[in-house]
Amino acid sequence: MVATLASGKQLSQLKPGTAGFVAQISNEPIGCKLLAMGVFPGSRVELVRQAPFGGGVLVKVDSNYLALRQQEAACIVLR
């Protein structure tokens, strides 16, 4: 069972097992990279794992798994 979240949070603020839908991507240079990886507005995103000590995160975007840095995850705003 995956918990859903309240709107307006950044992906980097979530706890593992929480999911939401992409509302917007806030940083243009990083946003281009995320769009190329398949992170689009409206995509379902679930935080699967978080590395210790502020490291990267493993996310599931629709049916694909991606490893993102914290700064990349902070650019993804969820609804």
C-alpha positions as CSV (number, residue, x, y, z in Angstrom):
1,M,0.0,0.0,0.0
2,V,1.4,3.4,-1.0
3,A,0.5,6.5,0.9
4,T,-0.5,9.6,-1.0
5,L,0.6,13.1,0.0
6,A,-0.8,16.6,0.4
7,S,-0.3,18.9,-2.6
8,G,2.6,21.3,-3.2
9,K,5.5,19.3,-1.7
10,Q,8.9,18.7,-3.3
11,L,9.8,15.2,-4.1
12,S,12.9,15.5,-1.8
13,Q,10.7,16.2,1.2
14,L,8.8,12.9,1.0
15,K,9.3,9.7,3.0
16,P,9.9,6.4,1.4
17,G,6.6,4.7,0.3
18,T,4.9,8.0,-0.5
19,A,3.6,8.8,-4.0
20,G,2.1,11.8,-5.8
21,F,1.7,13.3,-9.3
22,V,4.1,15.8,-10.8
23,A,2.6,19.3,-10.9
24,Q,5.6,21.2,-12.2
25,I,9.4,21.2,-12.5
26,S,10.8,24.3,-10.9
27,N,14.4,24.5,-12.3
28,E,14.8,24.9,-16.1
29,P,18.3,23.4,-16.7
30,I,17.6,20.4,-14.4
31,G,14.0,20.3,-15.8
32,C,15.3,19.6,-19.3
33,K,17.3,16.6,-17.9
34,L,14.3,15.3,-16.0
35,L,12.0,15.6,-19.1
36,A,14.6,13.6,-21.1
37,M,14.4,10.9,-18.4
38,G,10.6,10.7,-18.7
39,V,9.5,12.8,-15.7
40,F,6.6,14.8,-17.2
41,P,3.8,16.8,-15.5
42,G,1.1,14.4,-14.6
43,S,3.4,11.4,-14.1
44,R,2.9,9.3,-11.0
45,V,6.1,9.4,-8.8
46,E,6.8,7.2,-5.8
47,L,9.8,7.6,-3.5
48,V,11.1,4.1,-3.1
49,R,14.4,4.6,-1.2
50,Q,16.5,7.3,0.2
51,A,20.3,7.1,0.7
52,P,21.7,7.9,4.1
53,F,23.3,11.3,5.0
54,G,21.4,13.3,2.4
55,G,22.4,11.2,-0.6
56,G,20.3,10.4,-3.6
57,V,16.9,8.9,-3.9
58,L,15.4,6.0,-5.9
59,V,12.1,6.9,-7.4
60,K,9.5,5.1,-9.5
61,V,8.2,7.2,-12.3
62,D,5.1,5.5,-13.8
63,S,6.8,2.1,-14.5
64,N,10.5,3.2,-14.6
65,Y,13.0,3.4,-11.8
66,L,15.3,6.4,-11.6
67,A,18.1,7.4,-9.2
68,L,18.1,11.1,-8.6
69,R,20.3,13.5,-6.7
70,Q,18.7,15.6,-3.9
71,Q,18.9,18.8,-6.0
72,E,17.1,17.1,-8.9
73,A,14.4,15.7,-6.6
74,A,13.9,19.1,-5.0
75,C,13.0,20.5,-8.5
76,I,10.0,18.2,-8.8
77,V,6.9,19.7,-7.2
78,L,4.0,17.3,-6.6
79,R,0.3,17.8,-6.4
